[in-house]
Amino acid sequence: MFKIVMIIAVVILAAGWIAYGIWIHKIREEEKKQPRQVSKRLQKSRGEVADWAQKLKDFKKPTRKPPDQDNAQ
């Protein structure tokens, strides 16, 4: 009797794992088809980096002033 119960339990357990694997596979395939969602925090960070890059692009290197002839002795 115990052997029969164990065989049935193992068969049910195996069927459950197979069904779970198929279900997870379907979910992953659906997620691949959908566009990736971007969080607000990531969007904010990207915007800040873009602003910073624009400031660097527009930055003018300071030029040295020629030494004053009055101060030079």
Backbone hydrogen bonds in HBPLUS format (Angstrom, degrees):
<---DONOR---> <-ACCEPTOR-->    atom                        ^
c    i                          cat <-CA-CA->   ^        H-A-AA   ^      H-
h    n   atom  resd res      DA  || num        DHA   H-A  angle D-A-AA Bond
n    s   type  num  typ     dist DA aas  dist angle  dist       angle   num
A0005-VAL N   A0001-MET O   3.08 MM   4  6.41 161.8  2.12 152.2 156.8     1
A0006-MET N   A0002-PHE O   2.96 MM   4  6.17 161.0  2.00 150.1 155.3     2
A0007-ILE N   A0003-LYS O   2.94 MM   4  6.12 156.7  1.99 146.6 153.0     3
A0008-ILE N   A0004-ILE O   2.98 MM   4  6.18 163.8  2.00 151.0 155.2     4
A0009-ALA N   A0005-VAL O   2.88 MM   4  6.06 156.6  1.93 147.4 154.6     5
A0010-VAL N   A0006-MET O   2.90 MM   4  6.08 158.2  1.95 148.9 154.2     6
A0011-VAL N   A0007-ILE O   3.00 MM   4  6.21 157.8  2.05 147.6 153.7     7
A0012-ILE N   A0008-ILE O   2.93 MM   4  6.15 162.1  1.97 150.9 155.7     8
A0013-LEU N   A0009-ALA O   2.87 MM   4  6.02 159.7  1.91 147.5 153.7     9
A0014-ALA N   A0010-VAL O   2.90 MM   4  6.06 160.2  1.94 147.7 152.8    10
A0015-ALA N   A0011-VAL O   2.94 MM   4  6.15 159.8  1.99 148.2 153.9    11
A0016-GLY N   A0012-ILE O   2.91 MM   4  6.12 152.1  1.99 146.8 154.7    12
A0017-TRP N   A0013-LEU O   3.01 MM   4  6.31 156.2  2.07 150.4 155.9    13
A0018-ILE N   A0014-ALA O   2.99 MM   4  6.23 156.1  2.05 149.2 155.9    14
A0019-ALA N   A0015-ALA O   2.95 MM   4  6.14 162.3  1.98 148.6 153.4    15
A0020-TYR N   A0016-GLY O   2.90 MM   4  6.07 155.6  1.96 146.2 153.3    16
A0021-GLY N   A0017-TRP O   2.95 MM   4  6.12 157.1  2.00 144.5 150.3    17
A0022-ILE N   A0018-ILE O   3.03 MM   4  6.31 156.9  2.09 150.2 155.8    18
A0023-TRP N   A0019-ALA O   2.98 MM   4  6.16 159.5  2.02 148.0 153.8    19
A0024-ILE N   A0020-TYR O   2.95 MM   4  6.16 166.4  1.97 155.8 158.5    20
A0025-HIS N   A0021-GLY O   3.02 MM   4  6.12 156.0  2.08 142.1 149.2    21
A0026-LYS N   A0022-ILE O   3.03 MM   4  6.29 155.9  2.09 149.3 154.9    22
A0027-ILE N   A0023-TRP O   3.07 MM   4  6.35 158.5  2.12 149.7 155.5    23
A0028-ARG N   A0024-ILE O   2.97 MM   4  6.22 162.3  2.00 153.7 157.9    24
A0029-GLU N   A0025-HIS O   3.05 MM   4  6.26 153.9  2.12 146.8 153.8    25
A0030-GLU N   A0026-LYS O   3.04 MM   4  6.30 154.5  2.10 148.3 154.6    26
A0031-GLU N   A0027-ILE O   3.00 MM   4  6.27 154.0  2.07 149.4 156.6    27
A0032-LYS N   A0028-ARG O   3.06 MM   4  6.27 145.1  2.18 142.7 151.4    28
A0043-GLN N   A0039-SER O   3.05 MM   4  6.35 158.7  2.09 149.2 155.2    29
A0044-LYS N   A0040-LYS O   2.90 MM   4  6.09 157.6  1.95 148.8 154.7    30
A0045-SER N   A0041-ARG O   2.97 MM   4  6.20 159.7  2.01 145.4 150.9    31
A0046-ARG N   A0042-LEU O   2.91 MM   4  6.10 159.9  1.95 149.9 155.4    32
A0047-GLY N   A0043-GLN O   2.96 MM   4  6.17 154.5  2.02 145.8 152.8    33
A0048-GLU N   A0044-LYS O   2.93 MM   4  6.22 156.1  1.99 150.6 157.1    34
A0049-VAL N   A0045-SER O   2.95 MM   4  6.19 157.8  2.00 150.5 156.3    35
A0050-ALA N   A0046-ARG O   2.94 MM   4  6.13 154.6  2.00 144.9 152.2    36
A0051-ASP N   A0047-GLY O   2.92 MM   4  6.16 156.9  1.97 148.3 154.4    37
A0052-TRP N   A0048-GLU O   2.93 MM   4  6.11 159.4  1.98 146.8 152.6    38
A0053-ALA N   A0049-VAL O   2.87 MM   4  6.05 157.3  1.92 148.5 154.6    39
A0054-GLN N   A0050-ALA O   2.98 MM   4  6.19 151.6  2.06 144.4 152.0    40
A0055-LYS N   A0051-ASP O   2.98 MM   4  6.28 153.8  2.05 148.0 155.1    41
A0056-LEU N   A0052-TRP O   2.96 MM   4  6.27 154.7  2.03 147.6 154.5    42
A0057-LYS N   A0053-ALA O   2.95 MM   4  6.17 150.2  2.04 143.0 151.4    43
A0058-ASP N   A0054-GLN O   2.99 MM   4  6.23 152.4  2.07 147.1 153.7    44
A0059-PHE N   A0056-LEU O   3.31 MM   3  5.08 151.9  2.39  94.5 102.7    45
